[in-house]
Amino acid sequence: MLIPSIDIANGKAVQLREGRELVLTSDRDPRELAREFGRLGEIAVIDLDAAMGMGDNLLLVEDLCRIASCRVGGGIRDIERARRLLKAGARTLIIGTRATPEFLEQLPVGRVMVALDARGDTVVTDGWTTASEESPLARARRLERYVSGFLYTIVEREGTEAGVDRDRIRALAEHISVPLTAAGGITTTEEVAELDRMGVDAQVGMAIYKGGLRPAECLAAVVAFGQDDASVPTIVQDARDGRVLMVARSTAETLMESAETGAVILWSRRRGRWRKGEESGNTQELIRVEVDCDRDALLFHVVPSGPSCHTGAESCFGERPFSFGALEQAIQERAASTDASSYTRQLLNDTIERRAKLLEEVNELAEAREKTALRWEAADVMYHLLVHLHANGITLQDVIWELEARRR
């Protein structure tokens, strides 16, 4: 798969050649890039200032983690910074200079990659300024029990658009037991697809920013579209709570159009190309596409603006069951309303009353003894807790990221 890279220096998305020479500074806000690239799946966010010890862009990186599914690297040299990024929603941390067993074992294995940055056959650290005495393979074998994958950057090709070094990448991929992502010189859709067939992700920056590589085309290139109608099954899922809304099909053309526009464009044998909500007005915003392990099915994460089924139901599989996500959404809707009679609206407007009610309900839950009373009071606590969180700008997803950051 393609992993678009947003490399940040001085708050802007930039591209360096061989980690040294500034070649390009994007005029687009990194947040805008994250929303666009994030539709294709995971993205990489690299804090170059932090990597080189010249400051950091931590607040911006945290913003990007809330926008897209991010692999984050650059300057992660203490556990406090690592955990802060996990709490902000970073899907994976890319550790370079501090990649030692002692450091890595303090973090959840499934959320960590190690950077194998190499000039020739030598690993370089400290923002690619310090040569080690270790080869990428030796470093990988020493550390692979602590990580979920490796990022292998061929530094002398980084930012050069010189093309992929297939032999070096294949030689490393064949001797490690965890997934590999390659970076450095990758320029064409064909190279991305070839690496994908090798089981290697392609992290790319320069070729995307200069317009030579079209990310949506790379996404379509790795999907195994069927021979008969050149389409694949596409599961459409509510990004807010995981509810399956519908099942349809996509072709290479509709997939690329969806990825580039953010609209949900699908295909059927009867209708051909069609856009969700084109007739009913019940559109869906595409947040992210995922491709399954066999590359023959797609998962669309969307935010619907209304019913998804032609029958008027929220989902083609019936109405959505009640959940904490549904409760959170109801609170958000009350918060946006002007209905003065809304109890939720009243609590949001009255900080003292809101805090008092939360404390009251927590105390009643702690004092409850019978199961019926416990269930009742627990429901009260959850409602008042979500109202209080909303009032302070905290979402359920923020709480989940906090809990995930505590896992070992």
Buried (B, 14 or more C-beta within 10 A) or exposed (E): BBBBBBBBBEEBBBBBBBBEEEBBEBEEEBBEBBBBBBBBBBBBBBBBBBBBEEBBBBEBBBBBBBBBBBBBBBBBBEEEBBBBBBBBBBBBBBBBBBBEEEBBEEBBBEBBBBBBBBBEEBBBBBBBEEBBEBBBBBBBEBBBEBBBBBBBBBBBBBBBBBEBBBEBBBEBBEEBEBBBBBBBBBBBBEBBBBBBEBEBBBBBBBBBBEEEBBBBBBBBBBBEBEEEEEBBBBBBBBBBBEBBBBBBBBBBBBBBBBBBEBBBBBBEEEEEEBBBBEEEEBBBBBBBBBBBEEBEBBBBBBEBBEBBBEEEBBBBBEEBEEBEBBBBBBBBEBBEEEEEEBEBBBBBEEEEEBBEBBEEBBEBBEEBEEEEEBEBBBEBBBBBBBBBBBBEEBBBEBBEBBEBBEEE
